[in-house]
Amino acid sequence: MPSPATPSESPIQPELPPARPTDAPAPAEPVPAVAATAPRVMHPVAVGPWINPANLDTRITWYDVFGNDNPVVVDLGAGDGGFATQMAVKHPEKNFLAVERLLGRARKIARAAEHGHIPNLKVLRLEAGFTVHYLFPAESLETLYLLFPDPWPKRRHWGRRIVQSPFMQHVAAALKVGGIFRFRSDHEDYFQHAVGVLEKEAAYVRLKDEELWPLPQTDFEQEFAKEGRRFYDAAWRRVKLAAH
């Protein structure tokens, strides 16, 4: 998976107007002072189920997105949205954000939210690493799910796996103290890799297997189950770090 974009590479940077050619005549009159103080035209943060990246020049304010202060749950790399949709219907007392980079999949989630009248489900079409690093406010998430991310099975591609120490530190910054990071994969090597990364991060404590709660199965999981694949599942609680 590509590295998160830097701020200068951000897909949500405002587009600048073209520069005036150096040989073009200057305006006959100065720009009126009122233009410099005209109020900024604001775009709504959320249009229907979509979060509008055009207005995300800073970190997300969840109240502006959902219109309430309910707990926020993120499905990162949401795929076709089957998991996020089922969870949002089951838990109307919580807000759900599905982050998905691919347009076709994001549209499918948005249609499900609209047609199913699911106001507590929103969609953000952006790259996962960038979103976690630059857009989530500090200590604002109750739970972040990362389910069946690309395992990048070839050794030369392991560096592309999203679960790496810097990424997990950004996740820890976004989670509330006591918040949960849940990871699931059908690839044992990637699962063990993720466990190894999290063991080195002081901000996380792994939950016991018996503490894990059942999750709704997506079509994707059901197909894997039919093939006899085994699923590997773990969760970690975000803990408060001791002051130095």
Buried (B, 14 or more C-beta within 10 A) or exposed (E): BEBBBEEEEBEBEEEEEEEEEEEEEEEEEEEEEEEEEEEEEEEEBBEEBBBBBBBBEEEBEBEEBBEEEBBBBBBBBBBBBBBBBBBBBEBEEBBBBBBBBEEEBBBBBBEBBBEEEBBBBBBBBBBBBBBBBBBBBEBBBBBBBBBBBBBBEEEEEBEBBBBBEEBBEBBBBBBBEEBBBBBBBBBEEBBEBBBEBBEEBEBBEBBEEEEEEEBEBBEBBEEBEEEEEEBBEBBBBBBEEEEE
